[in-house]
Amino acid sequence: MNVLISLIIYLVIFGLIWWLVSMLPLPAPVAQIVRVLFIILLILIVLSVFGIIPGGYLPRLNL
């Protein structure tokens, strides 16, 4: 249950950052690179929350 709550919190924060970055007037090639980096970061967050890869860079959420 704690893993699910952590995942939801990380995804909400990730979504807010994604929204803020999408509001920036970036040129098309830069926006494409940023979009790819965000997708890679999303995959890393999900894999590290479930313990598939070590997630030392993500802070532990204790509620």
Secondary structure by P-SEA (a helix, b strand, c coil): caaaaaaaaaaaaaaaaaaaaaaccccaaaaaaaaaaaaaaaaaaaaaaaccccccccccccc
